[in-house]
């Protein structure tokens, strides 16, 4: 995958993309990430990238001619252009998985009061990471890249790691435990020590359903439950077992 990021602040990306999983993915040439300075596409001697909004108002708007040149310069024929925008659709795990199959991803980071509306004819979609205001699109772009790159085949050491994570199947992830088996008088649920793979699988599914029901119930509203999930959910609602699920 090739990712081009268009930004006014390229230095913001130096450290985040040279650490951890993204660094290893770049070293293994599973992804190429180019950080492009939008100012390089300004033609005047002052390298002006913004101007006052028509109609008045506070702030500055990023210029359409500069942005259009920047997008055209980095976007390939099969390029998919994303504008990080608070009015965009929410970034979800399913959207990240969809974008992980794109070969050429272009991410435009807005700033100031945003971009000239006429640039949007070069944008394939707008994506938001939440209902709050940030200084610019750089941090949202980092979030998007991190969510996408880790889903590229071969990036994670164990591809099943991304399958079992929260939101991968529409549910929150089940609780995780490691050594020691007892910590501050808290013990690991017995089922996880049993070696019984089917009981462990059912326990984890039940915990995922229960955690989602208690903390993110809206995720269940449109879910097409399997017969097994219906039984487990009924069991949760009628409280047959403790909320910690120590029993299988």
Protein Blocks (a to p, Z undefined) as FASTA:
>chain_A
ZZddddfblmlmmmmmmgcjllmmmmnopaccddddfklmpcbfnlpabdcdehiaedjd
ddfklmmmmmmmmmcfklccddddfkbccddfklmmmmmmpfbdcddddehjbpafklmm
mpfbdcdfbjcddfblmlmmmmmmmmmmmmpghkamblklmmmpghklopacdddddddf
beghiacdfklmnopaklmmmmmmmmmmmmmmmmmmmlmmmpccdfklmmmmmmmmnopa
cfklmaZZ
